[in-house]
Amino acid sequence: MSAATVAHATACPAWCTDHPESDGSWMAHTRRVAVGNVAVVIEWCPTDESTEGQPVIQVDDYQWVSGQDARDYAAAIVAACDLIDAAT
């Protein structure tokens, strides 16, 4: 079974809202979680060996945040974790 077949055959988790494809060889389940002016993205590609097939939260979008944006960034990460936990 190819990686694309495995990924497409995997049921969407409850938090999933989108399915961007990179090069057509795999599919990821994603959701953007925004709080205030900042956001993080939950991504899960069941066949991704670099994440051991687990959902991850992308946190590379910001070099720095301060003040309320820092609090919102932390809240977005916690909210993303809550969504992942609620689906398991």
Backbone as a printed PyTorch tensor [residue, N CA C, xyz], in Angstrom:
tensor([[[  0.8530,  -1.1750,   0.0000],
         [  0.0000,   0.0000,   0.0000],
         [  0.8940,   1.2320,   0.0000]],

        [[  0.6450,   2.1620,  -0.8820],
         [  1.4780,   3.3590,  -0.9650],
         [  1.1710,   4.3200,   0.1610]],

        [[  2.0900,   5.2620,   0.3980],
         [  1.8940,   6.2600,   1.4540],
         [  0.6380,   7.0730,   1.2000]],

        [[  0.3700,   7.4320,  -0.0630],
         [ -0.8170,   8.2200,  -0.3780],
         [ -2.0740,   7.4370,  -0.0610]],

        [[ -2.0640,   6.1440,  -0.3650],
         [ -3.2290,   5.3190,  -0.0680],
         [ -3.4590,   5.2380,   1.4300]],

        [[ -2.4090,   5.0700,   2.1980],
         [ -2.5410,   5.0040,   3.6470],
         [ -3.1020,   6.3120,   4.1830]],

        [[ -2.5280,   7.4420,   3.7430],
         [ -2.9680,   8.7420,   4.2520],
         [ -4.4170,   9.0200,   3.8900]],

        [[ -4.8260,   8.7010,   2.6660],
         [ -6.1920,   8.9760,   2.2560],
         [ -7.1800,   8.0200,   2.9270]],

        [[ -6.7250,   6.8560,   3.3110],
         [ -7.6090,   5.8850,   3.9470],
         [ -7.7950,   6.1720,   5.4330]],

        [[ -6.9730,   7.0410,   6.0110],
         [ -7.0510,   7.3560,   7.4220],
         [ -8.1970,   8.3270,   7.6700]],

        [[ -9.0450,   7.9940,   8.6290],
         [-10.1850,   8.8590,   8.9440],
         [ -9.7080,  10.1880,   9.5110]],

        [[-10.4410,  11.2320,   9.1980],
         [-10.1010,  12.5540,   9.7250],
         [-10.3430,  12.6090,  11.2240]],

        [[ -9.4110,  13.2200,  11.9600],
         [ -9.6740,  13.4670,  13.3730],
         [-10.7350,  14.5650,  13.4960]],

        [[-11.3660,  14.6520,  14.6350],
         [-12.4520,  15.6160,  14.8390],
         [-12.0020,  17.0550,  14.6240]],

        [[-10.7370,  17.3650,  14.8500],
         [-10.2580,  18.7390,  14.7280],
         [ -9.9340,  19.1440,  13.2930]],

        [[ -9.8830,  18.2360,  12.3560],
         [ -9.4450,  18.4900,  10.9880],
         [-10.4230,  19.3950,  10.2300]],

        [[ -9.8650,  20.4200,   9.5430],
         [-10.6920,  21.3020,   8.7180],
         [-10.1610,  21.4440,   7.2960]],

        [[ -8.9790,  20.8940,   6.9990],
         [ -8.4000,  21.0800,   5.6730],
         [ -7.4660,  19.9230,   5.3480]],

        [[ -7.1990,  19.7250,   4.0500],
         [ -6.3280,  18.6470,   3.5830],
         [ -5.3860,  19.1290,   2.4820]],

        [[ -4.4250,  19.9840,   2.8100],
         [ -3.4920,  20.4160,   1.7570],
         [ -2.5860,  19.2610,   1.3420]],

        [[ -2.3100,  19.1630,   0.0530],
         [ -1.3900,  18.1370,  -0.4320],
         [ -0.0970,  18.8070,  -0.8540]],

        [[  1.0110,  18.1890,  -0.5260],
         [  2.3050,  18.7770,  -0.8910],
         [  2.6140,  18.4880,  -2.3470]],

        [[  3.0150,  17.2890,  -2.6380],
         [  3.3950,  16.9320,  -4.0080],
         [  2.5250,  15.8140,  -4.5550]],

        [[  1.4090,  15.5630,  -3.8990],
         [  0.5140,  14.5060,  -4.3430],
         [  0.8550,  13.1410,  -3.7890]],

        [[  1.9680,  13.0090,  -3.0710],
         [  2.3690,  11.7050,  -2.5590],
         [  1.8550,  11.4480,  -1.1460]],

        [[  1.3460,  12.4850,  -0.4830],
         [  0.8090,  12.3090,   0.8660],
         [ -0.2480,  13.3730,   1.1170]],

        [[ -1.0340,  13.1490,   2.1210],
         [ -2.0570,  14.1080,   2.4900],
         [ -1.9700,  14.3560,   3.9860]],

        [[ -2.1070,  15.6050,   4.3750],
         [ -2.0830,  15.9570,   5.7900],
         [ -3.4700,  16.4280,   6.2120]],

        [[ -3.7830,  16.1690,   7.4540],
         [ -4.9760,  16.7300,   8.0920],
         [ -4.4980,  17.9790,   8.8210]],

        [[ -5.1550,  19.1250,   8.6110],
         [ -4.7030,  20.3530,   9.2500],
         [ -5.8580,  21.1620,   9.8200]],

        [[ -5.4990,  22.0550,  10.7290],
         [ -6.4440,  23.0330,  11.2580],
         [ -5.6540,  24.2280,  11.7710]],

        [[ -6.0760,  25.4120,  11.4010],
         [ -5.4840,  26.6540,  11.8930],
         [ -6.2100,  27.0310,  13.1800]],

        [[ -5.4510,  27.3350,  14.2240],
         [ -6.0120,  27.7460,  15.5100],
         [ -5.5220,  29.1670,  15.7840]],

        [[ -6.4490,  30.1190,  15.7600],
         [ -6.0980,  31.5290,  15.9410],
         [ -6.6160,  32.0470,  17.2730]],

        [[ -5.7850,  32.8450,  17.9100],
         [ -6.1770,  33.5800,  19.1140],
         [ -5.6330,  34.9870,  18.9410]],

        [[ -6.5050,  35.9750,  18.9450],
         [ -6.0640,  37.3480,  18.7280],
         [ -5.4190,  37.4940,  17.3670]],

        [[ -4.2180,  38.0630,  17.3380],
         [ -3.5080,  38.3170,  16.0840],
         [ -2.5700,  37.2050,  15.6560]],

        [[ -2.5040,  36.1260,  16.3980],
         [ -1.5530,  35.0550,  16.0870],
         [ -2.2800,  33.7320,  15.8860]],

        [[ -1.5910,  32.7930,  15.2520],
         [ -2.1910,  31.4800,  15.0040],
         [ -1.1060,  30.4230,  14.9260]],

        [[ -1.5050,  29.1900,  15.1770],
         [ -0.6570,  28.0220,  14.9680],
         [ -1.4630,  27.0550,  14.1060]],

        [[ -0.7810,  26.0820,  13.5390],
         [ -1.4450,  25.0980,  12.6940],
         [ -1.1750,  23.7080,  13.2440]],

        [[ -2.2440,  22.9590,  13.4520],
         [ -2.1180,  21.5390,  13.7890],
         [ -1.9740,  20.8040,  12.4590]],

        [[ -1.0440,  19.8760,  12.4020],
         [ -0.8630,  19.0870,  11.1890],
         [ -0.6520,  17.6290,  11.5740]],

        [[ -1.3020,  16.7520,  10.8380],
         [ -1.1160,  15.3230,  11.0650],
         [ -1.0580,  14.6040,   9.7390]],

        [[  0.0650,  13.9930,   9.4900],
         [  0.2360,  13.1240,   8.3380],
         [  0.6190,  11.7660,   8.9080]],

        [[ -0.3090,  10.8290,   8.9270],
         [ -0.0550,   9.5340,   9.5810],
         [  1.1780,   8.7990,   9.0760]],

        [[  1.6210,   9.0850,   7.8690],
         [  2.7810,   8.3720,   7.3150],
         [  4.0890,   9.1250,   7.4860]],

        [[  4.0700,  10.2760,   8.1510],
         [  5.2750,  11.0900,   8.3340],
         [  6.1500,  10.4980,   9.4350]],

        [[  7.2610,   9.9100,   9.0260],
         [  8.1530,   9.2780,   9.9900],
         [  8.8550,  10.2940,  10.8930]],

        [[  9.0330,  11.5310,  10.4240],
         [  9.7330,  12.5260,  11.2320],
         [  8.9310,  12.9370,  12.4640]],

        [[  7.6180,  12.7400,  12.4270],
         [  6.7720,  13.0560,  13.5840],
         [  6.2350,  11.7920,  14.2410]],

        [[  6.7780,  10.6620,  13.8200],
         [  6.3500,   9.3540,  14.3250],
         [  4.8510,   9.1530,  14.1460]],

        [[  4.2940,   9.7630,  13.0910],
         [  2.8830,   9.5950,  12.7740],
         [  1.9330,  10.2880,  13.7270]],

        [[  2.4370,  11.2040,  14.5380],
         [  1.6130,  11.9030,  15.5290],
         [  1.2710,  13.3190,  15.0490]],

        [[  0.1400,  13.8680,  15.5280],
         [ -0.1630,  15.2620,  15.2040],
         [  0.8990,  16.1850,  15.8100]],

        [[  1.2070,  17.2580,  15.0890],
         [  2.1710,  18.2440,  15.5720],
         [  1.5730,  19.6360,  15.4350]],

        [[  2.1390,  20.5810,  16.1670],
         [  1.7190,  21.9670,  16.0800],
         [  2.8800,  22.7440,  15.4780]],

        [[  2.6300,  23.3500,  14.3320],
         [  3.6650,  24.1460,  13.6710],
         [  3.8170,  25.4620,  14.4180]],

        [[  5.0330,  25.7600,  14.8440],
         [  5.2870,  26.9770,  15.6220],
         [  6.3910,  27.8320,  15.0040]],

        [[  6.6720,  27.6490,  13.7270],
         [  7.7710,  28.3550,  13.0750],
         [  7.3660,  29.6780,  12.4310]],

        [[  6.1220,  30.0960,  12.5680],
         [  5.6490,  31.2830,  11.8590],
         [  6.1120,  32.6030,  12.4570]],

        [[  6.6040,  32.5930,  13.6810],
         [  6.9770,  33.8280,  14.3480],
         [  8.4170,  33.7630,  14.8470]],

        [[  9.1830,  34.8310,  14.5850],
         [ 10.5230,  34.9130,  15.1550],
         [ 10.4440,  35.4460,  16.5690]],

        [[  9.4460,  36.2910,  16.8310],
         [  9.2580,  36.8280,  18.1730],
         [  7.8300,  37.3560,  18.3080]],

        [[  7.3490,  37.3680,  19.5200],
         [  6.0700,  37.9880,  19.8680],
         [  6.2660,  38.6850,  21.2070]],

        [[  5.4520,  39.6930,  21.4730],
         [  5.5570,  40.3810,  22.7590],
         [  4.1710,  40.8030,  23.2230]],

        [[  4.0880,  41.1530,  24.4860],
         [  2.8400,  41.6550,  25.0440],
         [  1.6760,  40.6980,  24.8660]],

        [[  0.5480,  41.2420,  24.4490],
         [ -0.6600,  40.4310,  24.2990],
         [ -0.4880,  39.3580,  23.2390]],

        [[  0.2620,  39.6400,  22.1800],
         [  0.4890,  38.6170,  21.1640],
         [  1.2000,  37.3960,  21.7440]],

        [[  2.1020,  37.5950,  22.6840],
         [  2.7790,  36.4680,  23.3330],
         [  1.7880,  35.6270,  24.1230]],

        [[  0.8940,  36.2980,  24.8340],
         [ -0.1400,  35.5680,  25.5850],
         [ -1.0780,  34.8280,  24.6270]],

        [[ -1.4490,  35.4910,  23.5390],
         [ -2.3310,  34.8550,  22.5550],
         [ -1.6520,  33.6700,  21.8820]],

        [[ -0.3520,  33.7980,  21.6220],
         [  0.4080,  32.7030,  21.0130],
         [  0.4060,  31.4870,  21.9410]],

        [[  0.6660,  31.7270,  23.2100],
         [  0.6200,  30.6330,  24.1880],
         [ -0.7840,  30.0320,  24.2530]],

        [[ -1.8070,  30.8700,  24.2280],
         [ -3.1870,  30.3870,  24.2800],
         [ -3.5240,  29.5740,  23.0320]],

        [[ -3.0130,  29.9740,  21.8780],
         [ -3.2660,  29.2170,  20.6500],
         [ -2.6190,  27.8390,  20.7160]],

        [[ -1.4130,  27.7580,  21.2740],
         [ -0.7490,  26.4590,  21.4270],
         [ -1.5340,  25.5710,  22.3760]],

        [[ -1.9720,  26.1200,  23.5020],
         [ -2.7690,  25.3460,  24.4620],
         [ -4.0950,  24.9090,  23.8300]],

        [[ -4.7480,  25.8100,  23.0910],
         [ -6.0080,  25.4650,  22.4380],
         [ -5.7980,  24.3390,  21.4160]],

        [[ -4.6920,  24.3890,  20.6820],
         [ -4.3900,  23.3320,  19.7230],
         [ -4.1720,  21.9900,  20.4360]],

        [[ -3.4490,  22.0310,  21.5500],
         [ -3.2480,  20.8040,  22.3420],
         [ -4.5780,  20.2520,  22.8370]],

        [[ -5.4590,  21.1400,  23.2920],
         [ -6.7850,  20.7020,  23.7570],
         [ -7.5740,  20.0280,  22.6430]],

        [[ -7.5170,  20.5780,  21.4190],
         [ -8.2110,  19.9550,  20.2870],
         [ -7.6680,  18.5730,  19.9700]],

        [[ -6.3490,  18.4530,  20.0020],
         [ -5.7200,  17.1510,  19.7450],
         [ -6.1350,  16.1540,  20.8310]],

        [[ -6.0490,  16.5730,  22.0990],
         [ -6.4030,  15.6880,  23.2150],
         [ -7.8590,  15.2600,  23.1700]],

        [[ -8.7510,  16.1660,  22.7790],
         [-10.1760,  15.8640,  22.7410],
         [-10.5220,  14.8250,  21.6730]],

        [[ -9.6630,  14.7180,  20.6510],
         [ -9.9200,  13.7840,  19.5650],
         [ -9.3660,  12.3890,  19.8320]],

        [[ -8.6280,  12.2410,  20.9350],
         [ -8.0250,  10.9190,  21.2000],
         [ -8.8100,  10.1630,  22.2370]]])
